[in-house]
Amino acid sequence: MTKPKIAFVSSFNEPCANAEYTEKLCQLFRDDFDITTFDIQSARTLKRLGDAAEAAGEAHIGTICHQLHTFDVVNVQCEIGLFGATVEQCKRRIFNLCAHAPRLIYTLHSYSTRGDDFEAAHHFIFERMRARPASQPWVVLVHLPRDRQVMIDRFGIPPENVVHFPVLSLSLPDRARLIAAADPAEWKRRHGLAASDIVIGRLGFFSQNKDFITGLKALSILPPQYKMAFVGGQHFQTIAEMAVHSSIREVVDFIDDHDDRLQRMPRFDATRTPLLRDRCIFLGNTANHLLYQALANMDVVLVNYLETWQSGSLIASLCMELQRPCLFAYNNTFLEYEKYFPNCFEFFNMGNHHEIRHKVMHFNQAKPANIAPRLQRYTIEQLSRLCLAMTQAMLAGHAPAETPAVRALAYGAD
C-alpha cells in the first residue's frame, strides 16, 4: 500500500526543543508516511528585524505555501513565537501555511488564555480553521487532556477536530537501550562524584519558570552526600548582547551568597558542612544523547516549574520514558501528567524546599515501577499510527478525532 505523503512544517537544524522534537518525529514516522520537511528557518529568516527581513520572511513562507497542495496531509508544528519577530507576523504566516494545506494536522505546543495578543492570534487562526470547506479537513493535536478541553471551551474547536496525546522524545529501542546502558557509579565517577553520592537532576534550558532557587535551598539542608547536577544551559534565542541570562545569574549569585555566609560563620568547618559550590555540577549545553544518558543515571529528578499553563514538558516526559524517580511541582500541567501516568511520581508544593528535602530523602520507590505499564500506550511509534489514522479518516471524509481507530490509538480504553 502506498504511504500517505506528509509535509512537516517546522523549525529544523536549530538547538531548540521544537526542532529536535520534529526531527525525532520525522525519523519515526517513516514506517507509516512518505515524509518531506519544510524548514521555516525561524532564527535565520523569520525572526530577523527590519523591513527587508520581513519581506524575506514572507517570501520564504510563500515558497513553502505554494508546495503544500501536493501532499496528502500537512503537519504544522506550532510554537507560535518561532514564526516571526512580531505576533502579527506569526499570526499571518501560520494562517497562510494552514490555508494552503489540503488536509491539516496542527500540532499546538503552546497557547495563551491571558487575553493578550497571542490568544487573539490563535482565535484568528482557529476561526479560519472552522471556516475551512469540507474538502479541507483538519485536526488540532494538543499534549494534555486539559488542552483539548480549552480548545473546545475557549477557542470553539468542535470536539471532532481536536485530539490529545503526550509530547515524547524517545523511540522504544532508544528507551530500552538507555535504561539497559545506565551505570550510575561510572557516570558519577566521570563527573567527579563519588559512587555513594545521591544525585538530584535539574535538566533543560535555564528559564525563570523553572525556580532553581527552591531546589538549591532544599539541597542546602540535605545531608552532604546529596549533590545536584544541572544538565542544560541557555537557549540560543535568549542570547543578548553584553548580558548574562537572568536565571543563570540568579543561580550563581545564590550559590556564592550562600557559601560566603557559611564561610563567615564562627567555627565553620568545610569538612562537616560542605559548600554548595562543591555539591553542584554544571554540565552546560549538551547534545541530546548526553542529556538522555545523564537522566538515565540520576538518582532522583526534580522538575520544579512554576505555573505558566504550559502544554506539556519534554523533560517531564523524558523522566517517564526513562522510568526515573521524579518529583514534579504541584501545578496544573503536572496534574495533567498524572492522568497519563497515575501514581508514577511524587508531587511537591511549589516553593516548599522543606517538602522537597523530605520527599527526596524518603522517596517512594514503588512509584517508578508503575511507569512501565503506562508507557506501552505512550510512544512516538503510537503517535505515528495515530497521525496515520487521522490522515486516513480525513482522506475518507470522516471526522478526524472521532473515528474508532483514532480514539483507540489516542485514548485506549479510557
C-alpha positions in Angstrom: 0.0 0.0 0.0 1.3 3.5 -0.9 2.2 5.5 2.2 0.4 8.9 2.5 2.6 11.9 1.7 3.1 14.1 4.7 4.8 17.5 4.9 6.3 18.6 8.2 6.5 22.4 8.5 8.6 23.3 11.5 11.9 24.7 12.6 14.8 22.4 11.9 18.6 22.4 12.4 18.3 24.7 15.4 19.2 23.9 19.1 15.6 24.2 20.3 13.0 21.8 21.5 10.6 22.3 18.6 13.3 21.4 16.0 14.6 18.5 18.0 11.1 17.1 18.5 10.1 17.4 14.9 13.3 15.8 13.7 12.6 12.8 16.0 9.0 12.5 14.5 10.5 12.5 11.0 12.8 9.6 11.9 10.0 7.5 13.5 7.1 8.3 11.1 8.9 6.8 8.1 7.2 3.4 8.6 3.8 5.0 8.1 4.4 8.1 5.9 6.3 9.3 2.9 8.0 12.3 4.5 9.1 15.8 3.2 10.3 18.5 5.6 10.0 22.3 5.2 12.3 24.3 7.4 10.7 27.6 8.4 14.2 28.9 9.2 13.0 30.6 12.4 16.1 32.2 13.7 17.8 32.6 10.3 14.9 34.2 8.4 11.6 34.6 10.2 12.7 36.3 13.4 15.0 38.9 12.0 14.1 42.6 12.3 13.6 45.2 9.7 11.5 45.7 6.5 13.9 43.8 4.3 13.9 40.9 6.7 10.1 40.9 7.0 9.9 40.7 3.2 12.3 37.9 3.1 10.3 36.0 5.7 7.1 36.5 3.8 8.7 35.2 0.6 10.1 32.2 2.4 6.7 31.3 3.8 5.1 31.9 0.4 7.5 29.5 -1.2 6.5 26.8 1.3 2.8 27.5 0.9 2.9 27.0 -2.9 4.3 23.5 -2.5 1.8 22.1 0.1 -1.1 21.3 -2.2 0.7 18.2 -3.5 0.7 16.4 -0.1 -2.0 14.1 1.4 -1.6 15.9 4.8 0.4 18.8 6.2 1.6 18.8 9.8 2.3 22.4 11.1 4.3 22.2 14.3 3.2 25.4 16.1 5.3 27.1 18.7 3.8 30.5 17.7 6.8 32.7 18.6 9.0 30.8 16.1 7.2 32.2 13.1 8.2 35.9 13.3 9.5 38.9 15.2 6.0 40.2 16.0 2.8 38.5 16.9 1.2 39.9 13.7 3.9 38.3 11.6 3.4 34.9 13.4 -0.4 35.0 13.0 -0.3 35.8 9.3 2.4 33.3 8.4 0.8 30.4 10.4 -2.6 31.2 8.8 -1.1 31.2 5.3 0.6 27.8 5.9 -2.6 26.3 7.3 -4.7 27.7 4.5 -2.6 26.0 1.8 -2.8 22.6 3.4 -5.2 20.3 1.7 -5.6 18.3 5.0 -4.1 19.6 8.2 -2.7 18.3 11.4 -2.0 21.3 13.5 0.3 20.4 16.4 -0.1 23.0 19.1 2.8 23.2 21.6 1.7 26.3 23.4 -1.1 28.9 23.6 -2.3 31.7 25.8 -5.5 32.2 27.7 -4.4 35.6 29.2 -6.4 37.8 26.8 -3.2 39.0 25.2 -2.1 39.3 21.5 -1.0 35.6 21.5 -4.5 34.5 22.5 -6.0 36.8 19.9 -3.7 35.4 17.2 -4.9 31.9 17.9 -8.6 32.9 18.0 -7.9 34.4 14.5 -6.3 31.2 13.3 -8.9 28.9 14.7 -11.8 31.0 13.3 -10.3 30.5 9.9 -9.9 26.7 10.5 -13.6 26.4 11.4 -14.4 28.1 8.1 -12.5 25.6 6.0 -14.6 23.8 3.5 -15.3 20.1 3.9 -12.8 19.4 1.2 -10.0 20.7 3.5 -10.4 18.7 6.7 -8.3 19.5 9.8 -7.5 18.4 13.3 -5.7 20.1 16.2 -3.3 17.9 18.2 -2.5 19.0 21.7 -0.4 17.4 24.5 -2.7 17.3 27.6 -6.3 16.4 28.3 -6.8 19.9 29.7 -5.6 21.5 26.5 -8.2 19.6 24.5 -11.0 21.0 26.7 -9.6 24.5 26.5 -9.6 24.2 22.7 -13.3 23.3 22.8 -14.5 25.6 25.5 -12.4 28.8 24.9 -11.4 28.6 21.3 -14.6 27.0 19.9 -13.0 24.0 18.2 -15.5 21.2 17.6 -14.7 18.0 19.6 -14.4 16.1 16.4 -11.4 18.3 15.4 -9.2 18.0 18.5 -7.1 15.1 19.9 -4.7 15.0 22.9 -1.6 12.8 23.1 1.6 13.5 25.3 4.7 15.0 23.9 7.5 12.4 23.8 11.2 12.2 22.9 12.3 8.6 22.5 11.6 5.6 20.4 11.0 2.2 22.0 14.5 0.9 21.1 16.1 4.2 22.4 14.2 3.8 25.8 15.4 0.2 26.2 19.0 1.0 25.2 19.3 3.9 27.6 17.8 2.1 30.5 20.0 -1.0 29.9 23.2 1.0 29.5 22.7 3.1 32.7 25.7 2.8 35.0 25.2 5.4 37.8 28.5 4.7 39.5 30.5 5.1 36.3 28.6 8.3 35.3 29.2 9.8 38.7 32.9 8.9 38.7 33.3 10.5 35.2 31.8 13.8 36.6 33.9 13.9 39.7 31.3 12.5 42.1 31.5 9.5 44.4 29.6 6.3 43.7 27.9 6.8 47.1 26.6 10.3 46.2 22.9 10.7 45.6 22.4 12.9 42.5 19.4 15.2 42.1 19.0 16.1 38.4 17.9 19.5 37.1 17.5 19.3 33.3 16.8 21.6 30.4 17.3 25.2 29.4 17.6 27.9 32.1 14.4 30.0 32.4 12.6 31.9 35.1 9.7 29.5 35.4 12.0 26.6 36.5 12.5 28.0 40.0 16.1 26.8 40.5 16.4 28.6 43.8 13.9 26.4 45.7 15.8 23.3 44.6 19.1 24.8 45.8 17.5 25.7 49.2 16.5 22.1 49.5 20.0 20.9 48.6 21.5 23.2 51.3 19.5 21.4 54.1 20.0 17.8 52.7 22.9 15.6 54.1 26.3 16.2 52.4 26.1 13.1 50.2 23.3 14.7 48.2 24.5 16.5 45.1 22.8 18.4 42.3 23.6 18.1 38.6 22.5 20.8 36.2 22.3 19.5 32.6 21.4 22.2 30.2 22.2 25.9 29.7 21.0 29.0 28.0 18.6 28.8 25.0 20.3 30.2 21.9 17.4 32.5 21.2 17.8 34.2 24.6 21.4 35.3 24.0 21.6 39.1 24.3 24.4 41.5 23.6 26.6 42.2 26.7 24.1 40.5 29.0 24.2 37.5 31.3 21.0 35.4 31.3 18.9 36.3 34.4 18.3 32.7 35.6 22.0 31.8 35.3 22.9 35.0 37.3 20.3 34.2 39.9 21.6 30.6 40.4 25.3 31.6 40.5 24.6 34.5 42.9 22.6 32.3 45.2 25.4 29.8 45.5 28.0 32.4 46.0 26.0 34.3 48.6 25.1 31.1 50.5 28.7 30.0 50.6 30.0 33.4 51.6 27.6 33.4 54.6 28.8 29.9 55.6 32.4 30.8 55.4 31.9 33.9 57.6 30.3 31.9 60.4 32.4 31.2 63.5 34.0 27.8 63.6 32.9 27.0 60.1 34.3 23.6 59.0 34.0 22.7 55.3 34.6 19.0 56.1 31.4 18.9 58.1 29.3 21.5 56.2 30.4 21.4 52.5 29.8 24.5 50.4 27.1 24.5 47.8 29.7 25.1 45.0 31.2 21.7 45.9 27.8 20.0 45.8 26.7 21.3 42.4 28.0 20.4 38.9 27.0 22.3 35.8 27.3 20.3 32.6 26.1 23.2 30.4 24.5 22.9 27.0 24.8 19.3 26.0 23.9 17.1 23.0 20.6 15.3 23.3 22.2 11.9 23.7 24.3 13.1 26.6 21.3 14.7 28.3 19.4 11.4 27.9 22.4 9.5 29.3 22.7 11.8 32.3 19.0 11.5 33.1 19.2 7.7 32.9 21.8 7.8 35.6 20.2 10.3 38.0 19.1 9.0 41.5 16.1 11.4 41.5 14.9 14.2 39.2 13.5 17.5 40.3 11.1 19.0 37.8 10.3 22.3 39.5 8.3 24.6 37.2 6.2 27.5 38.3 2.7 27.7 36.8 2.7 29.0 33.3 -0.1 26.8 31.8 2.5 25.3 29.5 1.3 22.5 27.2 3.4 19.6 28.3 7.1 19.2 29.1 9.7 17.3 27.2 11.7 16.9 30.4 8.8 15.5 32.3 8.0 13.1 29.5 11.6 12.0 29.3 11.5 11.3 33.1 8.6 8.9 32.5 10.1 7.4 29.3 13.3 6.5 31.2 11.3 5.5 34.3 13.1 7.8 36.7 12.2 8.6 40.3 10.7 12.1 39.9 9.4 15.0 42.0 7.0 17.2 40.0 5.8 20.6 41.1 2.1 20.6 42.0 0.9 22.7 39.1 -1.8 22.4 36.5 0.5 21.0 33.9 1.8 18.1 36.0 -1.7 17.4 37.4 -2.5 16.6 33.8 0.5 14.3 33.6 -1.0 12.3 36.4 -3.8 11.5 34.1 -1.3 9.9 31.7 0.9 8.4 34.4 -1.1 7.9 37.6 0.8 7.1 40.8 4.1 7.2 38.9 5.8 10.3 40.6 5.8 12.4 43.7 4.3 15.9 43.9 5.6 18.8 46.0 4.2 22.2 46.6 5.9 25.0 44.7 8.3 27.0 46.8 8.5 24.4 49.7 12.1 23.3 49.9 11.4 21.5 53.2 8.9 19.3 51.4 11.4 18.6 48.6 14.0 17.7 51.2 11.7 15.2 52.9 10.5 13.6 49.7 14.0 13.3 48.2 15.2 11.5 51.3 12.1 9.3 51.6 11.1 8.8 48.0 8.5 6.1 47.4 10.5 3.8 45.1 7.3 1.8 44.2 6.2 4.7 42.1 8.7 4.4 39.2 7.7 0.7 39.0 4.2 1.9 38.0 5.5 3.7 34.9 6.3 0.8 32.6 2.7 -0.4 32.0 1.5 3.1 31.1 4.4 3.6 28.7 3.1 0.8 26.4 0.4 3.2 25.2 2.5 6.4 25.0 5.2 6.1 22.4 6.2 8.1 19.3 5.5 4.9 17.3 1.9 5.1 18.6 1.8 8.8 17.7 2.7 7.9 14.2 -0.1 5.4 14.0 -2.4 7.9 15.4 -1.5 10.5 12.8 -1.9 7.9 10.1 -5.4 7.1 11.4 -6.3 10.7 11.4 -5.0 11.2 7.9 -6.9 8.1 6.7 -10.1 9.5 8.4 -9.7 12.8 6.6 -9.0 11.2 3.2 -12.2 9.2 3.7 -14.2 12.2 4.7 -14.7 11.2 8.3 -14.3 13.4 11.4 -10.6 13.1 12.2 -10.9 12.9 16.0 -13.9 10.8 16.4 -13.3 7.6 14.4 -13.0 4.4 16.5 -9.4 3.9 15.2 -8.3 7.4 16.3 -10.0 7.1 19.7 -8.5 3.7 20.4 -5.0 4.9 19.4 -5.2 8.2 21.4 -7.1 7.1 24.5 -7.1 3.3 24.6 -9.8 2.0 27.0 -10.2 5.4 28.7 
